[in-house]
Amino acid sequence: MYLLAPSTLVCLFALFLVGVVAPGRKQVDRCFNSEGLIDTMDIRALAKDFYAAPHQSYKLRPWSYQKFDHGSMRVCVQNKYWTHATHITSDAMGDALMAIYRCCDPLDELCGGGYHQARGTTGIFLDVETKHNGEDCEGHMGFLGSQVGE
């Protein structure tokens, strides 16, 4: 049996924390099972709309969000960085929506929504989340930033 010195354990724990909580770290997509269900065709339709405008991008100031509504769905894109502004391209939005769509049950027309991290044009990660259009973007996951354009 091998025993590690306490200083080695502290270093390994610090590396683990950096990998787990470091800002901008790529996270796994997550699917939700919320009460407010969205039509999966709304996810696909909005992704198609984003793909149809490949040169469009949307600005996100530091600590802000953009929201997009389509049918039964609301998409919230959040920049949780205090000092970095960025843009998200239409292609990145379409890719994020399709990643969330793949989370949904292919045999069910309704989905609880999902979460994906997309990369902004400056390289930072942005949180993209789908939810029912009756739900707000503000305050979710501790986010209290302002909407772009306010």
N, C-alpha and C positions, 0 to 999 in steps of 0.2 A: 504494500500500500504506500502510495506517495502522499506526503503532506506538503502543502504549500505554506511558505512563510506568510505571516500576516500582511507584510508590505506588498507581497505579490497578490494576495487576495484583494487588498484595497485597490491596487492598480487594475485588476480584472473587473472589479465592480465599477470603477470609474469609467472604464471603456464600455462596459455594458450600458451605463447610464447615458453616455454620449451617443451610443447607437440607438437608444430607445427614445430619448427626449430631445435630441438635437433638432433645432428648427430646420425646416427644409428637407428633412429625411423622407425618402419615398416610403409611403405606407401602403398597405394592402387595401384593395377596394373592400368596401363593406356594404352589405345590403341591410335594409331596415325592415322591420315588421311593425310599422306604425298603424294607427287606426285610420288615418287619412290615406286611403289608397289612391294611386294614380293609374291611369290607363297606360299600358306599356306602348301603345301606338303613339301616344303623345311624346314619349321619349324618343322613339324612332323618327317621328315627324320633325321635331325640333333639331335633332342631329342632322337630318337631311337638309333643313334650312341653313344650318351653320356651314355644312359642306358646300352648299350652293353659292356661298359668298367667301371664297378662299382668301381674298386679300383684305378682309375686314378684321379689325382687332378692336379690343375694348380695354380702355384704360382703367387701371386700379391704383388709386393713390395709396400711400401707406395707411394701414389700418382702416380699410374700407371694403365695400362689397358692391357687386352688381347683381341685379336680379332680372330674370327673364321668365315670363309666364307664357304657357302654351297649353290650352285646354285645361285639363285637371291638374296640371303640374306647374310647380315653380322651381326654377333652378337658381341657386344662390352660389355666387363665386366670391370667395373671400380672400383678401390679402391680409394676412395676420402679422406682417412685418411692420414695425414702427417706423423704419427709416428708408424703406425701399419701395418705390413705385414701379409698376410694370404694366404690361399689356398681356391679354390673352387672345390668341388668334382664333378665328372661326374653326380652323382645323383642330386645334387643341380642344375647343369646346365640343365639337362633334365626336372626337375620340373619347373624351371623358363621358359623354352621354352614352355612347355605345358600350363602354366598359360597365357603366351602371346598368344598362339594359341587359347585359349578359348575366348580371346578378339575379335578375328576376326569373321566376319559374317560367320556362318556355310554354308550359301548358296552361298558364293562367293569364287572363287578359289584364289583371290588376296586380299592382306591385306596391310595396310599401316605400319604395324609393331607395336611394343609395348614396354612396360617398366615393369620391375618387380624388386623387391629387394630380393636378395638371401642372406643367411647367410653364411659367410666364416667359415672355420674350427676353427678360433679363436673367433667366436661369433659376429664379426662385420658385418654390412650389406654392400653388394656390389650391385652396379647398373648393371642390365643386360638389354640390349636394343637391339632390332632387328630393322634393317633398310635395305634399298636396298644396294646391294653390291657396288654401285657406291658412296656411302656416307662414309665419314671418321668418325672415332671414336674421333679424336682429336677436341678439342674446343667445343664439344656439352655440353650444360648446364653449360658453364663456365669452363669446364674441360680442362686443358692443360698439364696433366701429360705425362709421357713417356711410350712408349710401352715396355712391358716386353721383354727382349732379345735385346734391342737396346743398 
